[in-house]
Amino acid sequence: MRSLILIAYDISDDKRRTKIFQQLKGFGEAIQYSLFQCKLTGTERAKLRAELWEQIDHSKDRIVMIDIGPEQGRAALALDAFGQPMVDSSAHQGMLIV
């Protein structure tokens, strides 16, 4: 069963941040510059967590994974994003303060 997982990150280094962004694009959809929604099985979540764990600088960076619940259950109604749609920000470099 897949669950909706929100993944937020604060990555201090531009190169690491871009790598994390590109990796997360393979697992889900960016809904903010540093927030993704992913629909993952338990195995996929564990694999992604292990990969991200290896890539970050634990003294400077932080990643938060929030399990909203089964994608067909409450999670289907739990997330509501509106306003300007997220565009592919692959070229986004550096800090963005909004």
Secondary structure by P-SEA (a helix, b strand, c coil): cccbbbbbbbbccaaaaaaaaaaaaaccccccccbbbbbccaaaaaaaaaaaaaccccccbbbbbbbccccccccccccccccccccccccccccccc
